């Protein structure tokens, strides 16, 4: 079952993904909803968060998924 904003911790820090979904093989899928990409500060924070995920083995389209909104 998915969890909303469950703390994702690593040895180098933590993040609060919008949704985390454990799989039957004890892996974790992360889903982020990016609702304010039109704001530069929000976009910058997303890039930092995306880099954090990537450094910990999360790849867009594999175990990291995003949804966005159109203005």
Buried (B, 14 or more C-beta within 10 A) or exposed (E): EEBEEBEBEEEEEEBEBBBBBEEEEEEBBBBBEBEBBEEEEEEEEBEEBBEBBEEBEBEEEEBBBBEEEEE
